[in-house]
Structure formats: C-alpha cells, structure tokens
C-alpha cells in the first residue's frame, strides 16, 4: 500500500506518466516507503544495476543516489536516465575523489583495484572490478589468495572482508556517514530490553558493531535473513528504509532500528536518500529533469569493471 504522504491523484499521475513515456522506476531499499510502494522494482545496488542493464524501457528513473543513476547510464547509455533530486549524493562516494584515488593506487602499481559500487563514474574508470556489499566477499575470494588487492572506498567493508577471508587488502580510508554513526552502547541497551532479539548489521558498520551482530550481510541479505529466520524480533543496524520491506514481508515480526550515537532519534537515516520525494518523482517524470549524463569515454572505461562484476556475479550464482 502506498502511504498517504502524496495525494491519490498525484500517484495516479505518476503511473500515467510512466506508462506514457515507457519509463521504469527503480528504487533502492533506503527510499521512503511511498516510493518503494510505487516502484517497478526495489532492490539493493547489485539488483538495481542488473535491472538497469536488462530493461527495455526508454526511460529509467533511479530513485536512490546519484552514483546509482550514473551506473544505470553507464550500463544503458542509449537510454535516458533521471533522478528525482540532483542533490541526492553519497557521503561514501564523496570520500573518494578520483584524483586522490589515482594518486593512492599509483603507489601500488602491481595491485588489482576493487572498488565498491558507491563511487563516481570517474573512480570506476580506475577500477578493475566493481563490487557491491552483496558480492564483495565472493568476488574477492574468486581471486587467487596471493593476489595483491586495493579495496576502496569503504574501509569498514574492506576490514570486514579482510577479517573473514584472511586477505590483507590495502584499504582506502572512506566510510558511509550512516553506517559510521551506530551506537554500540545504545544497541547493547536495546539488546538488554529485547534479550531474544537478533542483531542484523550491514558490513559498512564499524567493527565494534559487527562483532556484536548475530548476522552480517548486505541489505538484501539482511532482508532475506529476516524472512527465513524463525526469530520474531530484530535490531537492524543499517539505513532504516529497509524496515519498510522487512515489515511488508514479515507482518508478524518486530523490527527495531539501531540508533545513531549523535542523536536522540530512534533511527538512522541517510538524508541523501530521503531527499527524493513523491512530488519530486512526479516532477522528474513530467519535466524529464534532472537527467544523468556521462561522458562517452568515461562510459567506455567505467562499463568494463561493472560488466566484470555482473559476469562474476552470474558465474558465482549471485
């Protein structure tokens, strides 16, 4: 059900425009619930990339953050790609400027460069293979153990992969502002209040959070775990937008957002993700703006590591 934050006529207008313009709406799990409800497909970064690569729509509206729109454009350069709000950026992508990253990797000339999808198109041109939180570990493990690897930009995800694989990847010092903020003390307090609750955590969280988690996984993996588990109560340490889908799939279960350490707020939201609204989505479709453009040469270079990710994901059954 679509919530009531946008009038029924407005929702119908979006559906009409989408049909008229042969557009597809792709939304990340961290979007507001109303956008998730109206989207053609809701998923994590890997799933959105896979859908962008295979859709036959003329227009892609990517309800997420800008690097996701760039990825869709790189994979479908012949299509027009739009985002509802141009300012919906990503703190993790911002933490890794392409020029600085190039200086960093130039120090390690014999290393394979693995970059998280949460990066700009320019950073992807410097990359050998792109990964998401869903496929990062198996893709890293697909390389021989002796392979020297640079991993960027998320140091927390990189540290986690190093810890579970025994690798010693060189890490870029970047992080997601949402996953950096979770409070260990407040999660421990919640665990005392709900002793039977299972703690779910995204691998972008700090190591101290991952150590107390009962299950660590990507956004889609956390969702799937909540569906398959017989447990009835979960404390969820990732962006709180995923709770909407968790509740939809598990109406008889309780989901508690893990709180940040710098606020009295009971949840932890990405303010970039939440810049997208139903009204902005309607205006985006109506006016066909803001549109994502990526230089042809950048597309030519950046698509290679993304295609390699998709090929490896298919080979690994992801």
C-alpha positions as CSV (number, residue, x, y, z in Angstrom):
1,X,0.0,0.0,0.0
2,X,1.2,3.5,-0.9
3,X,1.2,5.8,2.2
4,X,-0.8,9.0,2.4
5,X,2.0,11.5,2.1
6,X,1.2,12.0,-1.6
7,X,-2.4,12.6,-2.8
8,X,-4.1,9.8,-4.8
9,X,-4.3,11.9,-7.9
10,X,-0.6,12.5,-7.7
11,X,0.2,8.8,-7.5
12,X,-2.1,8.1,-10.5
13,X,-0.4,10.9,-12.4
14,X,3.0,9.3,-11.8
15,X,1.6,6.0,-13.1
16,X,0.1,7.6,-16.1
17,X,3.4,9.4,-17.0
18,X,5.4,6.3,-16.5
19,X,3.1,4.4,-18.9
20,X,3.0,7.2,-21.5
21,X,6.8,7.6,-21.6
22,X,7.7,3.9,-21.3
23,X,9.6,4.6,-18.1
24,X,10.7,2.2,-15.4
25,X,11.0,3.3,-11.8
26,X,13.9,1.6,-9.9
27,X,14.1,2.3,-6.2
28,X,16.7,1.4,-3.5
29,X,15.6,-0.1,-0.2
30,X,16.6,3.1,1.6
31,X,14.0,5.2,-0.2
32,X,10.9,6.5,1.6
33,X,8.2,3.8,1.8
34,X,5.8,5.6,-0.6
35,X,8.5,5.5,-3.4
36,X,9.2,1.8,-2.7
37,X,5.5,1.1,-3.0
38,X,5.1,2.7,-6.4
39,X,8.4,1.5,-7.9
40,X,8.5,-1.2,-10.6
41,X,11.5,-2.8,-8.8
42,X,13.0,-2.3,-5.4
43,X,16.4,-3.7,-4.6
44,X,20.0,-3.1,-3.4
45,X,22.8,-1.8,-5.6
46,X,23.5,-5.1,-7.3
47,X,19.9,-5.8,-8.2
48,X,19.4,-2.2,-9.4
49,X,22.5,-2.5,-11.7
50,X,21.2,-5.8,-13.0
51,X,17.8,-4.3,-13.8
52,X,19.3,-1.2,-15.4
53,X,21.3,-3.5,-17.7
54,X,18.4,-5.5,-19.0
55,X,15.4,-3.2,-19.0
56,X,13.7,-2.4,-22.4
57,X,12.2,0.8,-21.1
58,X,13.1,4.1,-22.9
59,X,13.5,6.0,-19.6
60,X,15.0,4.9,-16.3
61,X,14.1,6.9,-13.2
62,X,16.6,5.8,-10.5
63,X,15.2,6.6,-7.0
64,X,18.3,6.4,-4.9
65,X,21.5,8.5,-5.0
66,X,23.4,9.9,-8.0
67,X,26.1,7.2,-8.4
68,X,23.3,4.7,-8.9
69,X,21.9,6.9,-11.7
70,X,25.4,7.1,-13.2
71,X,25.7,3.3,-13.0
72,X,22.4,2.9,-14.8
73,X,23.5,5.3,-17.5
74,X,26.8,3.5,-18.0
75,X,25.0,0.2,-18.4
76,X,22.3,1.6,-20.7
77,X,23.9,4.6,-22.5
78,X,21.2,4.5,-25.2
79,X,18.5,5.2,-22.6
80,X,17.7,8.4,-20.8
81,X,18.3,8.2,-17.1
82,X,16.8,10.6,-14.5
83,X,17.0,11.1,-10.7
84,X,14.3,12.9,-8.7
85,X,16.8,15.1,-6.8
86,X,20.1,16.2,-8.2
87,X,21.5,16.8,-4.7
88,X,21.0,13.2,-3.6
89,X,24.7,12.4,-3.4
90,X,26.6,9.9,-1.3
91,X,29.0,10.5,1.5
92,X,31.0,7.4,0.7
93,X,31.4,8.3,-2.9
94,X,32.4,11.9,-1.8
95,X,35.0,10.4,0.4
96,X,36.9,9.1,-2.6
97,X,37.7,11.9,-5.2
98,X,39.0,10.3,-8.4
99,X,42.2,12.4,-8.5
100,X,43.2,11.4,-4.9
101,X,42.3,7.8,-5.5
102,X,44.5,7.7,-8.6
103,X,47.4,9.1,-6.5
104,X,46.7,6.3,-4.0
105,X,46.6,3.4,-6.5
106,X,49.7,4.7,-8.3
107,X,51.6,3.8,-5.1
108,X,50.7,0.2,-5.7
109,X,51.4,-0.5,-9.4
110,X,51.0,-4.3,-9.3
111,X,47.7,-4.3,-7.4
112,X,44.3,-5.3,-8.6
113,X,41.8,-2.4,-7.9
114,X,38.4,-3.4,-6.5
115,X,36.0,-0.6,-6.0
116,X,32.7,-0.5,-4.2
117,X,29.8,0.5,-6.4
118,X,29.3,3.5,-4.1
119,X,31.8,5.6,-6.2
120,X,31.7,8.1,-9.0
121,X,31.9,7.1,-12.6
122,X,35.4,8.6,-12.7
123,X,36.6,6.3,-9.9
124,X,35.1,3.3,-11.7
125,X,37.4,4.1,-14.7
126,X,40.4,3.5,-12.4
127,X,39.0,0.1,-11.3
128,X,39.5,-3.5,-12.4
129,X,36.3,-4.8,-10.9
130,X,33.3,-3.2,-9.2
131,X,31.6,-4.9,-6.2
132,X,28.5,-4.4,-4.0
133,X,28.0,-5.4,-0.5
134,X,26.2,-8.5,-1.8
135,X,29.0,-9.8,-3.9
136,X,32.1,-8.2,-2.5
137,X,33.3,-11.2,-0.4
138,X,32.7,-13.9,-3.1
139,X,34.3,-11.7,-5.8
140,X,37.4,-11.0,-3.6
141,X,37.6,-14.8,-2.9
142,X,37.4,-15.5,-6.6
143,X,40.9,-14.1,-6.9
144,X,43.9,-16.3,-6.0
145,X,45.0,-15.8,-2.4
146,X,48.3,-14.3,-3.4
147,X,46.6,-11.5,-5.4
148,X,47.6,-8.1,-4.2
149,X,44.4,-6.0,-3.9
150,X,43.5,-2.4,-3.3
151,X,39.9,-2.0,-2.0
152,X,38.0,1.2,-1.8
153,X,36.5,3.3,-0.7
154,X,34.7,1.8,2.3
155,X,37.3,0.9,5.0
156,X,34.7,-0.9,7.2
157,X,33.6,-3.2,4.4
158,X,37.2,-3.8,3.5
159,X,38.2,-4.6,7.1
160,X,35.3,-7.0,7.3
161,X,36.3,-8.8,4.1
162,X,39.9,-9.0,5.3
163,X,38.7,-10.5,8.6
164,X,36.5,-13.2,7.1
165,X,38.8,-14.1,4.2
166,X,42.2,-13.8,5.7
167,X,43.2,-11.3,2.9
168,X,45.3,-8.3,3.5
169,X,43.8,-5.8,1.1
170,X,45.1,-2.3,1.1
171,X,42.2,-0.1,2.1
172,X,41.2,3.4,1.1
173,X,40.1,5.5,4.1
174,X,36.5,6.1,3.3
175,X,33.2,5.5,5.1
176,X,29.4,5.9,4.9
177,X,28.1,8.6,7.2
178,X,25.0,6.5,8.1
179,X,26.8,3.2,9.0
180,X,29.6,5.1,10.9
181,X,27.1,6.5,13.4
182,X,25.6,3.5,15.0
183,X,25.9,3.5,18.8
184,X,27.3,0.4,20.4
185,X,26.0,1.4,23.8
186,X,22.5,2.0,22.6
187,X,22.4,-1.3,20.7
188,X,23.6,-3.1,23.9
189,X,20.8,-1.3,25.8
190,X,18.3,-2.5,23.2
191,X,19.6,-6.0,23.4
192,X,19.0,-5.9,27.2
193,X,15.5,-4.7,26.7
194,X,14.8,-7.3,24.0
195,X,17.0,-10.3,25.0
196,X,15.6,-12.6,22.4
197,X,16.2,-10.1,19.5
198,X,18.7,-10.9,16.8
199,X,21.0,-8.1,15.8
200,X,21.4,-7.6,12.0
201,X,24.2,-5.4,10.7
202,X,25.5,-4.2,7.3
203,X,29.2,-4.7,6.7
204,X,29.7,-1.0,6.2
205,X,29.3,-0.7,10.0
206,X,32.3,-0.3,12.3
207,X,34.0,-3.4,13.5
208,X,32.7,-3.0,17.1
209,X,29.1,-3.1,15.7
210,X,29.8,-6.2,13.5
211,X,31.3,-8.0,16.5
212,X,28.1,-7.9,18.4
213,X,25.9,-8.7,15.4
214,X,24.3,-12.1,15.1
215,X,24.3,-11.8,11.3
216,X,26.2,-9.5,9.0
217,X,25.2,-9.1,5.4
218,X,24.2,-6.8,2.5
219,X,20.8,-5.0,2.5
220,X,19.2,-7.8,0.6
221,X,20.9,-10.5,2.7
222,X,19.5,-8.9,5.9
223,X,16.0,-8.8,4.4
224,X,16.3,-12.5,3.3
225,X,17.6,-13.5,6.8
226,X,14.6,-11.8,8.4
227,X,12.2,-13.7,6.2
228,X,13.8,-17.1,6.7
229,X,14.6,-16.8,10.5
230,X,12.0,-18.1,13.0
231,X,13.0,-15.2,15.3
232,X,10.3,-12.7,15.9
233,X,12.3,-9.6,17.0
234,X,15.3,-7.9,15.2
235,X,17.5,-5.0,15.9
236,X,18.6,-3.7,12.5
237,X,21.9,-1.8,12.0
238,X,21.6,-0.3,8.6
239,X,19.7,2.6,7.0
240,X,16.1,2.4,8.4
241,X,14.4,2.5,5.0
242,X,14.9,-1.3,4.8
243,X,12.5,-1.7,7.7
244,X,9.6,-1.0,5.4
245,X,10.2,-4.0,3.2
246,X,11.1,-6.2,6.2
247,X,7.7,-5.3,7.8
248,X,5.9,-5.9,4.5
249,X,7.5,-9.4,4.2
250,X,7.2,-10.2,7.9
251,X,4.0,-8.6,9.3
252,X,4.1,-10.8,12.4
253,X,7.6,-9.7,13.4
254,X,9.1,-6.7,15.2
255,X,11.9,-4.6,13.7
256,X,13.8,-2.1,15.8
257,X,16.1,0.4,14.0
258,X,19.5,0.6,15.7
259,X,20.0,4.2,16.8
260,X,22.9,6.5,16.0
261,X,25.2,7.8,18.7
262,X,24.9,11.5,17.9
263,X,21.2,12.0,18.2
264,X,18.1,11.3,20.3
265,X,16.5,10.0,17.2
266,X,15.4,6.3,17.4
267,X,16.6,5.5,13.8
268,X,19.4,6.2,11.5
269,X,18.5,7.7,8.1
270,X,20.5,8.7,5.0
271,X,19.5,12.3,4.4
272,X,20.7,12.0,0.8
273,X,18.3,9.1,0.1
274,X,15.5,10.9,1.8
275,X,15.9,13.9,-0.5
276,X,13.8,12.0,-3.0
277,X,10.1,12.5,-2.5
278,X,6.9,11.6,-4.4
279,X,6.4,15.2,-5.5
280,X,10.0,15.3,-6.9
281,X,9.4,11.9,-8.6
282,X,6.3,13.3,-10.3
283,X,8.1,16.5,-11.4
284,X,11.1,14.4,-12.7
285,X,8.8,12.4,-14.9
286,X,6.7,15.4,-16.1
287,X,9.7,17.7,-16.8
288,X,12.2,15.0,-17.7
289,X,14.9,16.5,-15.4
290,X,17.3,16.2,-13.7
291,X,18.9,13.9,-16.3
292,X,22.1,11.9,-15.8
293,X,24.8,12.5,-18.4
294,X,28.1,10.6,-18.5
295,X,31.0,11.3,-21.0
296,X,31.3,8.7,-23.7
297,X,34.9,8.0,-22.9
298,X,34.1,7.6,-19.2
299,X,31.3,5.2,-20.1
300,X,33.7,3.2,-22.3
301,X,36.1,2.8,-19.4
302,X,33.7,2.5,-16.5
303,X,31.5,-0.1,-18.0
304,X,34.3,-2.7,-18.1
305,X,34.6,-3.2,-14.3
306,X,30.8,-3.1,-14.0
307,X,30.4,-5.8,-16.6
308,X,33.1,-7.8,-15.0
309,X,31.1,-7.6,-11.7
310,X,27.9,-8.7,-13.4
311,X,29.7,-11.6,-15.2
312,X,31.4,-12.8,-12.0
313,X,28.1,-12.4,-10.1
314,X,26.3,-14.6,-12.6
315,X,29.2,-17.1,-12.6
316,X,29.1,-17.2,-8.8
317,X,25.3,-17.6,-8.7
318,X,24.6,-14.2,-7.0
